[in-house]
């Protein structure tokens, strides 16, 4: 998740803070320039 967020940050895309639920999921929710809700999810 950290690598994906860093890559997007380098492109000017703010994916917000990652939320970690140990052993379940790490996720980040954010909006695109048009206001659409998007998310990054990393499952163990």
Helices and strands as residue ranges (DSSP letters): H 2-10, E 19-21, E 25-31, E 37-43
